[in-house]
């Protein structure tokens, strides 16, 4: 399903060269909840961003659903990315727009029919239990509710993979538990493969199939 093989990645800046990844390999089976644990700055986000091509390794291979990302053209990579949903620590939502608009955005950009968009938005709102917040502006939501919106948005294109980059790092313990339960539920209900970064060993041990 997902293989990162002997990946190395360095970044150069005013403080010199940073070795974000050094000979890192992971193998994620379809349907896994795969936890990646590490301190802040350990390279977790860089590793997860290799899987959808937001970062490319200096050396090594990244293979997703049988495709070596290093061999794909831009159009092929864009097509593959449609099957990979992203959930970020900082939500990456449009604060001045409604919950409905934020969730609908991926299909709006694809110019999907309004009926299809409406049906899908209502479906994912039920899944994340935010049906009563459909017309509320994102700026009025709690952190846990915002992350539910982000998960709902990630589900709009029926992904095969969800990449969750520190999805609960900014949440209180109760909200963090709820969000990780939702990720487990979508994994079990839709057989979506989940890769989740975390600096919480306890959370990763509790929710992941493999670490």
Secondary structure as the mmCIF struct_conf table of DSSP 4:
data_model
#
loop_
_struct_conf.conf_type_id
_struct_conf.id
_struct_conf.beg_label_comp_id
_struct_conf.beg_label_asym_id
_struct_conf.beg_label_seq_id
_struct_conf.end_label_comp_id
_struct_conf.end_label_asym_id
_struct_conf.end_label_seq_id
STRN STRN1 UNK A 2 UNK A 13
TURN_TY1_P TURN_TY1_P1 UNK A 14 UNK A 15
STRN STRN2 UNK A 16 UNK A 28
TURN_TY1_P TURN_TY1_P2 UNK A 30 UNK A 31
STRN STRN3 UNK A 33 UNK A 37
TURN_TY1_P TURN_TY1_P3 UNK A 40 UNK A 41
BEND BEND1 UNK A 42 UNK A 43
HELX_RH_AL_P HELX_RH_AL_P1 UNK A 44 UNK A 50
TURN_TY1_P TURN_TY1_P4 UNK A 51 UNK A 53
BEND BEND2 UNK A 54 UNK A 55
BEND BEND3 UNK A 58 UNK A 58
STRN STRN4 UNK A 59 UNK A 64
TURN_TY1_P TURN_TY1_P5 UNK A 65 UNK A 66
STRN STRN5 UNK A 67 UNK A 68
HELX_RH_3T_P HELX_RH_3T_P1 UNK A 69 UNK A 71
HELX_RH_AL_P HELX_RH_AL_P2 UNK A 74 UNK A 81
TURN_TY1_P TURN_TY1_P6 UNK A 82 UNK A 83
STRN STRN6 UNK A 84 UNK A 88
TURN_TY1_P TURN_TY1_P7 UNK A 89 UNK A 90
TURN_TY1_P TURN_TY1_P8 UNK A 95 UNK A 96
BEND BEND4 UNK A 97 UNK A 97
STRN STRN7 UNK A 98 UNK A 98
HELX_RH_AL_P HELX_RH_AL_P3 UNK A 99 UNK A 109
TURN_TY1_P TURN_TY1_P9 UNK A 110 UNK A 111
HELX_RH_AL_P HELX_RH_AL_P4 UNK A 114 UNK A 127
TURN_TY1_P TURN_TY1_P10 UNK A 128 UNK A 129
HELX_RH_3T_P HELX_RH_3T_P2 UNK A 131 UNK A 133
TURN_TY1_P TURN_TY1_P11 UNK A 134 UNK A 135
BEND BEND5 UNK A 136 UNK A 136
STRN STRN8 UNK A 137 UNK A 137
HELX_RH_3T_P HELX_RH_3T_P3 UNK A 138 UNK A 140
BEND BEND6 UNK A 141 UNK A 141
HELX_RH_AL_P HELX_RH_AL_P5 UNK A 143 UNK A 155
TURN_TY1_P TURN_TY1_P12 UNK A 156 UNK A 157
BEND BEND7 UNK A 160 UNK A 160
STRN STRN9 UNK A 161 UNK A 165
BEND BEND8 UNK A 166 UNK A 166
TURN_TY1_P TURN_TY1_P13 UNK A 167 UNK A 170
BEND BEND9 UNK A 171 UNK A 171
HELX_RH_AL_P HELX_RH_AL_P6 UNK A 173 UNK A 190
STRN STRN10 UNK A 193 UNK A 198
BEND BEND10 UNK A 199 UNK A 199
HELX_RH_AL_P HELX_RH_AL_P7 UNK A 201 UNK A 207
BEND BEND11 UNK A 209 UNK A 209
STRN STRN11 UNK A 210 UNK A 210
#
